[in-house]
Every structure is written in structure tokens, then in C-alpha cells.
Amino acid sequence: MLRMHEYPDFATLSDALSAQWMAIIQAKENSSFALAGGTTPAPVYRQLDSLLSASTAGGKIKLVATDERWVADADPQSNEGLFRQCLEKSNHVSSQEAQRWQLVSLKTPDAMPADAIPAVGKRLAEQLPAAFDAILLGMGADGHVASLFPGSPHLLVNNPDSLCVPATNPQSGQTRISLSLSRLVNTERIWLVITGREKRLVLDNAGADSLPISALLREATCPVDVFWSP
């Protein structure tokens, strides 16, 4: 079930989503979230960082990227590097025990993501709860979510035993690692953040298509809250 939330601009969207996110954190002793990378959700993360810095309510927070490019954290394309930058204030403390959030990494020293799947899968199973409190996803104009791209049907199989998968961007050839479809939909909430008319049209037609976003909507066991602005 899709629940549409429309906003006149992204700043208003960011305020609304970060407030909803903060309410979950404050209500729970421990919480966990999977986050999309890229420039679109970055303002939401900065807004949450400000709210976390000003509040002592809530407990420990575990974060993981929905997907990651196989690059170093210092690379501008790294999602994990982006999270550390955007959420820096709320975790800028000297004691590990006092940190508000912990990032569970999708990376290993392996040369290729395919080689890292066993180790990363084990890490996800050991360090994250069975279900996320929420996942925050973006969507490409081609209908991809995380690094589950069109034309890669093996990535869109809901296999409970698969927590992460290797992936390749079909346009750039860049190698990536992604949470699997089954791991993404094992969550209590799905927040889908999109902007612009083009992506709205893709979403509106998702029910009749065989895109990754279509697979996500089909397999989701919770409502999908769509946060959209022009």
C-alpha cells in the first residue's frame, strides 16, 4: 500500500521526514535503519543530525547503507562516507559508549564485492536485528532502488537466505554491493523519497511494470510512505 506525502519543496519534506524519524528514535531504546546514499537524501540526514545533537532522548541507533559503491570512504561517491559527514555532529564524542549511532559497514578489503558477500552477510546477521525499524530509499528514473538495477532479475528474487548481493551499474560498469530485496523488505516501515515529475510518473506506473521498484512494492509487507516534492 502506497501512502503519498506531497510537499511544496524539499526543505519542507526534509523537516517532515526527519521529525518522523526522530520520533521513532526517541520512542525506542534501540533502533535500526537502512539508508540510501546520494545527494537527494543528504539534507534529511543533516536535519536529523541537528535534532540528534539537541536531544538526549532515545537509545542506540544502528545504521547501514542500502548499497555502497566499491570505493574508499574518502571517495565522494561513497555512501558510508556521506553518512559520516552528514551525521558528524551527533557522533562527535570521545567515548564509543556515548556515540548516538553505529554504522554497520558493507565494505571489506576484498578486491571485488562478490568476494565480500560471505563476510558482509555474516556481519549483517550478527550486528543488525532481524527487521529494520525503517528503511529510507531513493529511486532512479530507471526504477532502480538501492543497487538493484533493471535487467538483473537474479537481484530481484526474494530469497530469505540472501542478505546482500554484488551488483554492477549497467551504465557506468561500477561495481557495488547492495542489501538484497529480501533484506530490504524485512522492515517495519519503508520511506521512499523522490523528487520531480519524471520519477513520480515511474512510480505511478510501477504496478504495471517489471522494474526493481515494482518488485519492492510487490514484496513489501508494510505500507510504503512516499515523500515527494517537485
Secondary structure, DSSP 8 states (H G I E B T S, - for coil): -EEEEE-SSHHHHHHHHHHHHHHHHHH-SEEEEEE--SSSSHHHHHHHHHHHHT---S-EEEEEESEEESS-TTSTT-HHHHHHHHTTGGG--S-GGG-SEEE-----S-SSHHHHHHHHHHHHHHHS-SSBSEEEE---TTS-BTTB-TT-GGGG---TT--EEEEE-TTT--EEEEE-HHHHTSBS-EEEEEESHHHHHHHHTGGGS-SHHHHHHHH-SS-EEEEEE-
